[in-house]
């Protein structure tokens, strides 16, 4: 959603983000997670951050999943870029850095159920932050907080009581982005391929090199700009990802005389298939 890559052991002062988060910490989280248990399975997801756009179709060109931190210290993060296929980067925290990162998550106040809303604002991104220390998972939605930061400010007021919590959440995500950006790129074990007939249009086309029959693949989706979606795995996913990284933004693809608009979305290993998407 993998080609083996060198493990990057990060032994940096993640405690620095704790200081930032504490400075902006909002109301006390409820419930606050306990100290990180030592017996959690390595693939247990401690922190998951998903981002959804307010406008239909945002997910087509990227991925809702931004970060995932597991109990073995693996941090996965999506790095938006200029290619049609956002990169997933993998960073490994050593035990001390993982403990410090977990303390930061606790201190930030995001381990709570609820929503930080912005009344009167429409079509903004939302970040969903799920924390699970082995007990009951919590999910906090922060409306208006996206990959480019928080839209709240002098021109977009928010409830005064939510300001410290919003600042803490934004700082936490910014620090996670810094950690993830230093990781090694990895192939997504699966990817969602969105497909739509491009008609005769003016955009130039390049040959589709994959084995998938674009005229028949995928299930119907109600997503702006696309008609069908197929999920690719293994070698097919790797080949499609390589193709996507080289595909200019102003190109469609051609197969058998037909022209197709395509969109690519990398999927994390534990991420469910997007709505409507079916295995190829």
Backbone bond lengths (Angstrom), bond angles and torsions (degrees), N, CA, C in turn:
res aa  C-N    CA-C-N  psi(-1)  N-CA   C-N-CA  omega(-1)  CA-C   N-CA-C  phi
1 X - - - 1.458 - - 1.306 110.78 -
2 X 7.898 83.83 12.94 1.509 71.92 -156.84 1.448 101.37 -176.69
3 X 1.024 117.22 127.47 1.422 122.91 -174.98 1.512 108.37 -81.58
4 X 1.372 117.97 126.36 1.453 118.13 -179.51 1.517 110.61 -57.91
5 X 1.320 116.26 141.30 1.456 121.15 178.63 1.515 108.34 -131.79
6 X 1.334 117.41 157.84 1.452 119.61 176.69 1.515 110.36 -60.17
7 X 1.300 116.72 140.81 1.456 120.73 178.51 1.520 109.11 -80.64
8 X 1.300 115.59 127.69 1.452 121.45 179.46 1.521 107.53 -99.50
9 X 1.305 117.58 109.31 1.456 121.91 -178.87 1.512 108.94 -90.24
10 X 1.315 115.84 115.26 1.449 120.83 -176.19 1.513 109.55 -100.70
11 X 1.303 116.34 109.99 1.456 121.48 178.51 1.509 108.46 -114.69
12 X 1.337 115.60 57.76 1.444 118.56 -177.61 1.506 109.46 -109.43
13 X 1.308 114.53 171.29 1.462 120.04 -171.67 1.513 109.69 -79.26
14 X 1.335 115.42 77.55 1.453 118.97 176.68 1.526 109.34 -65.28
15 X 1.321 116.22 -18.37 1.456 119.48 176.05 1.506 112.37 -59.10
16 X 1.333 117.40 -21.21 1.454 119.99 177.48 1.518 110.63 -61.54
17 X 1.345 116.68 -35.98 1.454 117.66 179.05 1.523 110.44 -71.62
18 X 1.324 115.90 -24.87 1.462 117.78 175.63 1.521 110.20 -63.81
19 X 1.331 115.32 -40.03 1.457 118.96 179.29 1.521 110.53 -63.36
20 X 1.336 116.46 -41.21 1.459 120.04 178.79 1.517 110.06 -64.30
21 X 1.343 115.20 -46.36 1.458 118.76 -177.20 1.519 111.38 -64.61
22 X 1.332 116.48 -39.60 1.449 119.71 179.89 1.524 111.00 -63.99
23 X 1.327 115.71 -35.04 1.451 119.22 -178.97 1.523 111.18 -63.81
24 X 1.348 116.03 -30.58 1.452 119.07 -178.48 1.500 113.31 -112.16
25 X 1.321 117.74 17.56 1.448 121.00 -172.34 1.516 111.32 -65.06
26 X 1.310 116.22 132.33 1.447 121.66 -178.58 1.505 111.02 -90.64
27 X 1.329 116.42 -153.23 1.463 120.44 -179.43 1.516 111.01 -57.31
28 X 1.315 116.29 150.56 1.454 120.32 -176.80 1.513 110.58 -59.58
29 X 1.347 115.39 137.45 1.455 120.57 -179.04 1.518 110.01 -72.32
30 X 1.315 115.61 149.21 1.462 119.96 178.78 1.521 109.10 -142.69
31 X 1.342 119.18 117.03 1.452 124.17 -3.26 1.517 111.70 -84.70
32 X 1.347 117.28 151.73 1.454 121.69 176.49 1.523 108.65 -83.55
33 X 1.355 118.57 129.24 1.459 119.25 -179.73 1.513 111.77 -64.99
34 X 1.336 116.41 148.62 1.442 121.45 178.21 1.512 109.61 -76.42
35 X 1.340 115.83 177.00 1.456 119.44 174.74 1.523 109.05 -56.04
36 X 1.318 116.35 148.79 1.460 121.14 -174.63 1.521 110.54 -62.01
37 X 1.342 118.61 117.62 1.469 120.72 179.69 1.523 110.64 -64.15
38 X 1.334 115.68 146.19 1.463 120.16 -177.58 1.521 112.26 -83.09
39 X 1.327 117.98 -14.89 1.465 120.19 -173.30 1.526 113.38 -101.53
40 X 1.317 118.44 15.56 1.454 119.84 177.97 1.525 110.51 -71.64
41 X 1.336 118.49 141.71 1.470 119.60 174.32 1.519 110.62 -58.67
42 X 1.314 116.29 148.27 1.452 120.12 -176.99 1.510 113.95 -59.09
43 X 1.347 116.86 -29.77 1.461 119.44 -177.55 1.527 112.70 -92.25
44 X 1.342 117.47 7.83 1.458 120.42 177.46 1.522 108.91 -66.48
45 X 1.328 116.77 128.12 1.462 121.50 -177.39 1.523 109.64 -84.34
46 X 1.331 115.04 112.30 1.461 121.21 178.94 1.521 111.56 -80.26
47 X 1.311 115.61 -40.76 1.465 121.48 -176.50 1.523 109.10 -139.46
48 X 1.322 115.83 131.43 1.452 121.48 175.37 1.520 107.51 -132.11
49 X 1.311 115.90 128.72 1.462 121.03 177.79 1.519 108.26 -120.35
50 X 1.323 115.97 119.01 1.458 122.02 179.09 1.515 108.74 -118.88
51 X 1.316 114.57 143.35 1.460 119.43 -177.72 1.518 109.53 -126.31
52 X 1.318 115.95 129.93 1.456 121.31 179.92 1.520 109.30 -124.26
53 X 1.330 115.01 138.75 1.456 119.89 179.34 1.506 111.41 -82.56
54 X 1.316 115.25 151.02 1.454 119.55 177.63 1.508 112.25 -74.99
55 X 1.331 117.19 -24.84 1.454 121.19 179.57 1.517 110.25 -94.72
56 X 1.302 117.59 139.34 1.459 121.95 -179.87 1.516 110.36 -60.04
57 X 1.323 115.73 138.39 1.456 120.41 175.58 1.504 115.27 97.08
58 X 1.346 118.39 -7.44 1.465 119.60 -178.91 1.512 111.27 -57.82
59 X 1.329 116.59 -37.61 1.448 120.60 -175.31 1.523 113.11 -66.57
60 X 1.326 118.02 -20.28 1.452 120.69 -172.85 1.524 112.20 -62.62
61 X 1.311 117.38 -38.71 1.455 121.35 -173.88 1.522 112.39 -95.19
62 X 1.309 117.61 -0.65 1.460 119.35 -178.21 1.519 108.25 -148.45
63 X 1.305 116.55 -140.05 1.458 120.50 -179.40 1.516 110.23 -150.50
64 X 1.332 117.44 138.74 1.459 118.50 175.14 1.523 113.31 -64.17
65 X 1.331 116.92 -29.56 1.466 119.09 -177.29 1.527 110.19 -78.31
66 X 1.312 117.41 120.87 1.464 120.34 179.23 1.515 112.04 -103.76
67 X 1.343 116.92 -43.58 1.456 120.16 -177.43 1.520 110.38 -140.98
68 X 1.336 114.57 150.72 1.451 121.50 172.30 1.520 107.15 -147.66
69 X 1.331 116.86 126.27 1.456 122.30 178.31 1.515 108.59 -120.06
70 X 1.329 117.38 123.06 1.461 121.48 -178.27 1.521 110.93 -107.19
71 X 1.341 115.51 167.80 1.458 121.64 -171.90 1.526 112.96 -67.95
72 X 1.328 118.17 -16.01 1.470 119.63 175.95 1.523 112.36 -87.00
73 X 1.338 117.01 5.42 1.454 120.99 177.15 1.513 114.50 90.30
74 X 1.325 118.27 10.74 1.456 120.85 179.67 1.524 110.16 -85.64
75 X 1.318 115.13 121.73 1.464 121.51 175.88 1.520 108.27 -109.81
76 X 1.329 116.15 119.92 1.457 122.05 175.18 1.517 108.40 -108.04
77 X 1.310 116.28 136.40 1.457 120.32 179.18 1.504 111.01 -143.67
78 X 1.310 115.81 143.63 1.467 121.42 177.10 1.525 108.34 -89.39
79 X 1.328 115.55 129.09 1.455 121.42 179.52 1.520 108.81 -110.51
80 X 1.330 117.98 103.88 1.466 118.98 177.63 1.522 110.08 -60.87
81 X 1.311 116.25 146.42 1.454 119.96 -179.83 1.508 110.81 -150.51
82 X 1.327 115.77 -165.56 1.450 120.43 -176.43 1.516 112.37 -84.32
83 X 1.348 117.67 -14.26 1.459 119.52 -178.29 1.516 110.19 -81.99
84 X 1.331 115.62 170.39 1.460 121.08 178.96 1.526 111.01 -77.65
85 X 1.319 118.00 -7.31 1.460 122.00 -176.18 1.527 109.15 -124.73
86 X 1.335 118.53 99.54 1.463 119.63 178.77 1.520 111.13 -57.68
87 X 1.313 116.07 144.72 1.460 120.93 -177.04 1.527 111.01 -86.45
88 X 1.335 115.75 139.76 1.458 120.97 168.86 1.530 107.19 -97.72
89 X 1.317 116.44 126.21 1.463 121.14 179.58 1.520 110.12 -112.95
90 X 1.321 115.20 143.38 1.465 122.25 -175.79 1.522 109.99 -118.22
91 X 1.314 115.34 125.27 1.462 123.06 179.06 1.520 108.06 -124.02
92 X 1.327 117.61 141.66 1.461 121.25 179.76 1.526 109.99 -115.58
93 X 1.312 115.38 121.07 1.451 122.30 177.33 1.518 109.42 -89.96
94 X 1.336 116.86 134.08 1.459 118.58 174.84 1.532 108.41 -73.63
95 X 1.334 119.51 168.94 1.470 120.36 -173.76 1.520 114.00 -55.06
96 X 1.327 117.56 -40.17 1.466 119.37 -179.52 1.527 111.08 -66.92
97 X 1.335 116.29 -41.66 1.464 120.02 179.46 1.522 110.75 -67.90
98 X 1.341 117.05 -36.43 1.455 120.09 177.98 1.527 110.53 -64.50
99 X 1.342 116.48 -44.45 1.467 119.82 178.97 1.521 110.69 -61.33
100 X 1.337 116.12 -39.99 1.455 119.94 179.28 1.517 111.34 -67.87
101 X 1.341 116.00 -39.30 1.460 119.53 178.20 1.525 110.77 -64.00
102 X 1.339 116.57 -40.13 1.457 119.97 179.00 1.524 110.64 -64.88
103 X 1.328 116.60 -39.42 1.457 120.01 176.44 1.527 110.94 -62.66
104 X 1.314 115.93 -36.19 1.461 120.67 177.60 1.514 111.25 -64.70
105 X 1.325 115.93 -43.93 1.461 120.06 179.09 1.522 110.01 -60.66
106 X 1.326 116.19 -43.79 1.465 120.19 178.31 1.517 110.95 -61.12
107 X 1.350 115.72 -45.09 1.460 119.99 -175.17 1.527 112.29 -69.07
108 X 1.321 116.95 -25.62 1.464 119.88 -175.30 1.524 113.08 -70.79
109 X 1.322 117.03 -18.79 1.459 119.71 179.90 1.514 115.05 82.73
110 X 1.339 117.55 10.06 1.467 119.21 -178.78 1.523 112.53 -82.38
111 X 1.334 118.28 -11.52 1.467 121.13 -178.60 1.526 109.41 -81.02
112 X 1.309 114.82 72.86 1.461 121.33 -178.24 1.520 107.94 -156.68
113 X 1.299 116.04 154.20 1.450 121.06 172.60 1.524 109.30 -87.96
114 X 1.316 116.29 142.65 1.454 118.48 176.59 1.508 112.31 146.97
115 X 1.320 115.20 -172.75 1.461 122.40 180.00 1.521 109.70 -141.29
116 X 1.332 115.26 132.28 1.455 121.49 171.30 1.524 106.37 -99.04
117 X 1.297 116.44 105.10 1.468 121.91 -170.48 1.529 110.40 -99.58
118 X 1.331 115.10 166.69 1.459 122.37 172.28 1.520 106.76 -127.99
119 X 1.308 118.19 95.46 1.463 120.94 -176.93 1.528 111.29 -57.05
120 X 1.329 115.51 135.93 1.457 120.68 176.70 1.514 115.13 85.62
121 X 1.341 118.30 -3.68 1.457 121.29 178.76 1.523 109.68 -100.78
122 X 1.335 116.23 136.94 1.465 120.61 -177.03 1.528 110.48 -127.64
123 X 1.336 115.31 153.15 1.465 123.39 172.71 1.520 113.65 62.64
124 X 1.314 117.90 30.08 1.462 121.02 176.54 1.530 110.03 -96.22
125 X 1.331 116.15 160.69 1.453 120.60 175.37 1.522 110.30 -68.97
126 X 1.328 115.77 157.55 1.461 122.02 174.25 1.516 109.17 -132.54
127 X 1.317 116.38 139.29 1.463 121.48 172.26 1.520 108.55 -105.00
128 X 1.342 115.59 130.92 1.458 122.34 176.54 1.520 107.24 -109.80
129 X 1.313 116.59 116.67 1.463 122.41 -173.86 1.526 108.31 -111.19
130 X 1.332 116.08 111.23 1.460 121.66 -179.36 1.517 109.65 -106.88
131 X 1.322 116.34 128.96 1.462 123.43 -178.99 1.527 108.50 -121.85
132 X 1.334 116.42 133.11 1.465 120.98 -178.81 1.524 109.59 -146.19
133 X 1.330 115.28 103.59 1.463 120.66 178.99 1.521 113.09 -93.12
134 X 1.328 117.01 20.79 1.450 120.71 179.54 1.509 113.39 105.43
135 X 1.315 117.02 -8.90 1.460 121.21 176.17 1.507 109.52 -105.69
136 X 1.316 116.72 -128.30 1.456 120.66 178.68 1.516 109.97 -85.92
137 X 1.319 116.37 126.88 1.464 120.54 178.83 1.524 110.15 -73.10
138 X 1.327 116.53 146.54 1.458 122.66 176.19 1.518 108.92 -122.30
139 X 1.336 116.25 151.76 1.458 120.85 177.56 1.523 109.38 -134.77
140 X 1.318 114.84 124.52 1.464 121.91 177.25 1.524 108.77 -112.29
141 X 1.333 116.76 125.30 1.457 121.37 175.01 1.521 109.14 -97.67
142 X 1.338 115.75 127.13 1.463 120.53 177.22 1.534 106.79 -114.44
143 X 1.317 115.38 101.23 1.463 120.26 -178.29 1.521 109.73 -73.69
144 X 1.327 115.81 134.80 1.462 120.45 -179.94 1.505 113.98 90.57
145 X 1.322 117.85 -2.50 1.466 121.59 178.51 1.523 107.57 -104.30
146 X 1.339 116.41 114.00 1.452 121.25 -177.60 1.504 111.79 -133.39
147 X 1.323 115.52 -165.63 1.456 121.11 -175.38 1.516 111.80 -62.52
148 X 1.329 117.76 -27.85 1.461 120.53 -179.49 1.519 112.74 -93.35
149 X 1.325 117.64 7.10 1.453 121.00 178.47 1.511 112.17 110.16
150 X 1.320 115.44 -167.37 1.462 122.12 -177.01 1.526 109.19 -94.12
151 X 1.328 116.24 130.04 1.458 119.95 179.68 1.524 111.54 -76.67
152 X 1.331 117.65 -13.68 1.460 120.67 -178.19 1.523 110.20 -64.87
153 X 1.297 115.90 145.13 1.457 121.47 179.81 1.511 109.54 173.46
154 X 1.346 116.55 -166.05 1.470 119.59 -177.81 1.527 113.51 -55.14
155 X 1.342 116.64 -36.67 1.449 119.34 -179.07 1.512 114.08 -87.13
156 X 1.328 116.42 -11.58 1.469 122.10 179.95 1.525 107.56 -131.01
157 X 1.317 117.58 80.69 1.468 119.96 -174.96 1.523 112.11 -70.40
158 X 1.319 115.22 150.91 1.455 122.29 175.99 1.524 107.87 -127.91
159 X 1.327 116.95 162.67 1.466 118.69 177.00 1.530 110.95 -54.01
160 X 1.312 116.38 131.51 1.458 121.16 -174.34 1.521 112.07 -55.74
161 X 1.325 116.51 -36.62 1.458 119.23 -178.60 1.507 114.33 -68.10
162 X 1.348 117.48 -16.77 1.464 121.31 -178.88 1.520 112.83 -92.14
163 X 1.317 117.79 -10.96 1.470 119.95 -173.41 1.524 112.46 -60.00
164 X 1.342 120.53 -49.21 1.471 118.87 -179.31 1.524 112.85 -59.58
165 X 1.341 117.07 -40.36 1.459 120.24 -179.40 1.526 111.15 -67.78
166 X 1.326 117.39 -38.39 1.466 120.18 177.87 1.521 110.76 -64.72
167 X 1.331 116.78 -42.93 1.462 120.32 178.81 1.524 110.96 -61.61
168 X 1.332 116.08 -42.40 1.467 120.01 -179.43 1.520 111.04 -64.55
169 X 1.340 117.05 -42.93 1.464 120.17 179.27 1.524 111.12 -64.83
170 X 1.331 117.00 -42.03 1.463 120.32 179.78 1.522 111.23 -64.49
171 X 1.324 117.19 -40.87 1.463 120.87 178.41 1.526 110.92 -63.77
172 X 1.315 116.41 -41.76 1.467 120.32 179.37 1.527 110.57 -60.91
173 X 1.327 117.47 -46.93 1.461 120.47 -178.73 1.523 111.25 -66.61
174 X 1.327 117.04 -34.42 1.464 119.82 178.03 1.524 110.94 -65.25
175 X 1.318 117.10 -40.46 1.460 120.30 179.69 1.526 110.95 -70.88
176 X 1.325 117.40 -36.77 1.461 119.80 175.17 1.529 110.53 -61.86
177 X 1.330 116.41 -38.75 1.460 120.15 178.63 1.519 111.04 -62.91
178 X 1.327 117.45 -38.67 1.465 120.91 177.98 1.521 110.37 -63.83
179 X 1.328 117.01 -45.58 1.464 120.90 178.78 1.526 110.96 -62.23
180 X 1.329 116.58 -46.03 1.462 120.35 -176.68 1.520 111.67 -66.13
181 X 1.325 116.97 -35.41 1.464 120.23 -178.05 1.523 111.81 -64.68
182 X 1.331 117.71 -23.55 1.455 120.98 179.07 1.510 114.09 -86.31
183 X 1.330 117.72 1.46 1.454 121.32 -177.32 1.514 113.17 -84.24
184 X 1.322 115.21 177.89 1.461 122.20 179.24 1.532 109.68 -91.95
185 X 1.332 118.18 136.82 1.468 119.62 176.74 1.521 111.05 -67.13
186 X 1.307 116.39 139.35 1.462 121.80 178.55 1.524 108.67 -128.78
187 X 1.322 115.55 151.57 1.455 119.89 175.52 1.523 109.42 -73.99
188 X 1.313 116.01 135.30 1.456 119.45 173.85 1.520 108.99 -68.71
189 X 1.339 118.74 129.60 1.458 119.90 179.53 1.526 112.64 -64.36
190 X 1.334 116.92 -22.08 1.464 121.84 177.06 1.526 108.18 -141.73
191 X 1.302 115.84 154.29 1.458 119.00 171.92 1.516 109.78 -146.28
192 X 1.313 115.05 151.39 1.463 121.51 176.74 1.523 107.90 -96.98
193 X 1.316 115.27 128.21 1.460 122.16 177.96 1.524 108.17 -108.95
194 X 1.333 116.28 115.21 1.465 122.15 178.37 1.530 108.86 -94.51
195 X 1.321 116.53 140.50 1.462 121.73 -171.67 1.529 109.78 -134.90
196 X 1.340 115.49 140.33 1.463 120.95 172.43 1.518 108.78 -150.48
197 X 1.309 116.28 146.58 1.456 120.93 175.88 1.521 109.30 -66.57
198 X 1.345 116.52 126.13 1.457 121.21 -177.42 1.523 112.62 -92.45
199 X 1.323 117.67 -3.19 1.454 120.03 178.69 1.521 112.72 61.12
200 X 1.313 115.08 -153.11 1.462 119.97 -177.22 1.516 112.13 -89.14
201 X 1.270 122.84 -16.06 1.453 131.18 177.69 1.520 117.15 2.46
202 X 1.290 116.27 175.12 1.457 122.86 -177.76 1.519 112.78 -97.19
203 X 1.311 117.80 -15.07 1.461 119.22 -177.67 1.525 110.14 -67.67
204 X 1.336 116.91 137.31 1.470 119.46 177.01 1.522 110.51 -67.68
205 X 1.345 115.17 154.74 1.463 120.88 -177.34 1.520 110.08 -117.82
206 X 1.326 115.30 149.89 1.462 121.81 173.03 1.527 107.55 -119.96
207 X 1.323 118.19 151.14 1.468 119.69 -178.58 1.527 112.09 -65.24
208 X 1.313 115.62 136.16 1.467 121.41 173.09 1.520 108.34 -77.01
209 X 1.327 117.51 123.93 1.460 121.06 -174.66 1.518 113.09 -100.19
210 X 1.324 118.00 -3.22 1.459 120.30 -178.98 1.520 112.27 -78.39
211 X 1.349 114.74 166.19 1.461 120.06 179.79 1.519 112.21 -82.36
212 X 1.318 117.58 -12.94 1.459 121.76 -175.11 1.530 111.20 -70.92
213 X 1.328 115.71 135.99 1.461 121.50 175.12 1.529 107.81 -82.38
214 X 1.321 116.65 103.57 1.462 120.54 -174.47 1.519 112.71 -66.74
215 X 1.323 117.49 -21.61 1.470 120.21 -179.78 1.520 112.72 -74.24
216 X 1.339 116.87 -20.37 1.463 119.55 -174.16 1.523 113.76 -122.44
217 X 1.307 118.00 -16.25 1.466 121.06 -171.53 1.521 112.22 -75.12
218 X 1.335 114.62 151.61 1.447 121.22 170.36 1.511 114.88 90.21
219 X 1.332 114.40 163.31 1.453 122.30 175.87 1.509 109.50 -104.99
220 X 1.343 117.05 158.24 1.469 120.25 -177.97 1.530 111.46 -67.07
221 X 1.328 115.19 140.17 1.461 120.91 178.40 1.525 109.00 -129.77
222 X 1.315 115.68 147.90 1.464 121.18 176.36 1.521 107.83 -100.92
223 X 1.311 114.87 68.11 1.459 122.81 -176.16 1.514 108.34 -125.65
224 X 1.313 116.94 132.37 1.461 120.84 -178.00 1.524 110.83 -57.25
225 X 1.326 116.25 127.71 1.453 121.00 174.11 1.511 115.04 91.98
226 X 1.336 118.20 -9.34 1.463 120.51 -178.01 1.525 110.41 -137.06
227 X 1.343 114.37 156.06 1.463 120.84 -176.68 1.521 113.00 -110.22
228 X 1.343 116.22 -36.45 1.458 121.24 -176.06 1.522 110.19 -139.16
229 X 1.343 114.94 164.08 1.461 119.93 179.24 1.520 109.52 -146.78
230 X 1.335 115.78 134.09 1.466 122.29 176.92 1.522 108.97 -124.30
231 X 1.326 116.10 144.25 1.466 121.48 177.08 1.524 109.09 -101.78
232 X 1.318 116.45 124.88 1.458 123.11 179.99 1.525 109.40 -105.22
233 X 1.320 116.25 147.21 1.452 121.90 179.60 1.518 110.45 -132.03
234 X 1.343 115.46 163.29 1.456 121.82 171.85 1.510 113.93 57.13
235 X 1.340 116.02 -133.53 1.461 121.43 -176.96 1.524 112.00 -62.21
236 X 1.331 116.81 -35.00 1.466 119.45 179.47 1.531 110.42 -65.91
237 X 1.333 116.15 -39.85 1.465 119.52 177.60 1.522 110.60 -65.94
238 X 1.335 117.31 -42.51 1.460 120.93 -179.43 1.525 110.99 -62.70
239 X 1.344 116.78 -43.21 1.456 120.44 179.98 1.524 111.25 -65.39
240 X 1.342 116.77 -41.09 1.463 120.11 179.21 1.519 111.15 -66.62
241 X 1.336 116.81 -37.18 1.462 120.24 178.84 1.524 110.70 -65.11
242 X 1.323 116.97 -42.00 1.460 120.43 178.13 1.531 110.66 -62.44
243 X 1.320 116.03 -41.40 1.460 120.79 177.65 1.527 110.32 -62.98
244 X 1.336 116.52 -43.88 1.465 120.97 -177.03 1.519 111.91 -63.86
245 X 1.331 116.47 -38.63 1.462 119.43 -178.33 1.529 111.86 -64.46
246 X 1.325 117.28 -25.79 1.464 121.10 -179.12 1.527 112.70 -97.26
247 X 1.324 117.61 -3.70 1.464 120.95 -175.16 1.529 110.27 -85.18
248 X 1.331 118.04 116.82 1.471 119.63 178.22 1.524 111.64 -62.07
249 X 1.307 115.44 154.10 1.461 120.78 -177.07 1.520 112.29 -65.67
250 X 1.340 117.63 -24.60 1.462 120.52 -176.18 1.521 112.35 -101.31
251 X 1.330 117.03 31.69 1.460 120.97 179.86 1.526 109.94 -125.62
252 X 1.336 114.39 147.31 1.450 121.09 166.30 1.524 106.21 -108.53
253 X 1.340 116.86 178.18 1.462 119.34 -179.85 1.528 109.68 -116.11
254 X 1.325 114.86 157.22 1.458 121.03 -178.44 1.517 109.98 -125.49
255 X 1.333 115.49 135.32 1.458 121.12 177.42 1.524 108.24 -147.21
256 X 1.320 116.07 123.96 1.457 120.42 177.92 1.507 114.12 58.81
257 X 1.320 117.45 32.85 1.454 121.20 179.07 1.512 114.69 84.76
258 X 1.327 118.38 -5.34 1.462 122.05 178.37 1.527 109.77 -104.50
259 X 1.327 115.41 150.37 1.464 121.47 -178.36 1.532 109.21 -109.39
260 X 1.336 114.59 137.98 1.462 119.65 -175.05 1.526 110.73 -133.90
261 X 1.327 115.30 137.41 1.457 121.00 168.00 1.522 107.43 -88.03
262 X 1.313 117.68 135.23 1.459 121.25 -177.90 1.527 110.14 -130.54
263 X 1.314 115.59 147.41 1.457 123.10 174.65 1.513 109.02 -131.62
264 X 1.307 116.61 148.26 1.460 121.41 -174.55 1.529 109.97 -126.10
265 X 1.321 114.80 138.65 1.463 119.65 177.96 1.517 109.22 -138.62
266 X 1.331 118.78 116.85 1.468 120.55 176.78 1.522 110.62 -70.54
267 X 1.320 116.14 142.84 1.460 121.41 -179.19 1.524 109.63 -118.17
268 X 1.309 116.68 131.30 1.459 121.30 174.71 1.526 109.47 -67.33
269 X 1.331 115.71 160.29 1.470 120.39 -175.24 1.524 111.88 -59.05
270 X 1.339 117.81 -37.15 1.458 120.70 -176.24 1.534 112.50 -97.74
271 X 1.309 116.68 8.48 1.465 120.52 -176.07 1.519 110.74 -85.68
272 X 1.305 116.73 134.97 1.461 120.94 179.55 1.523 110.18 -69.67
273 X 1.332 115.76 155.22 1.455 120.15 174.63 1.538 109.13 -61.57
274 X 1.317 117.78 138.39 1.475 119.69 177.41 1.530 111.05 -59.89
275 X 1.306 115.91 156.45 1.465 121.09 -178.54 1.525 110.90 -54.96
276 X 1.324 115.54 127.87 1.450 121.31 176.51 1.507 114.87 87.60
277 X 1.317 118.12 -20.20 1.453 121.05 -178.29 1.534 110.20 -74.52
278 X 1.324 115.77 138.65 1.461 120.10 -178.55 1.535 108.63 -126.78
279 X 1.339 117.00 152.38 1.477 119.45 179.14 1.527 110.96 -59.35
280 X 1.326 114.63 140.80 1.475 119.51 179.43 1.524 109.81 -73.41
